[in-house]
Amino acid sequence: METEKKGTFLFKKLDLAFVYLFVFLVGIAIVLAMTSYLNNKVKEFNEDSVAVALQK
């Protein structure tokens, strides 16, 4: 009975750790996706600015 409780406690801690790890990895993926998107928008804006400057 005592070892069963310890095992359950350990599995609860491991489950919690995996949940935190999953949330962390999803957060990192979202940050990387947003950074990539914003970098593309900035590049696009800069190209448009150069094109407008060259037309003048």
Buried (B, 14 or more C-beta within 10 A) or exposed (E): EEEEEEEEEEEEEEEEEEEEEEEEEEEEEEEEEEEEEEEEEEEEEEEEEEEEEEEE
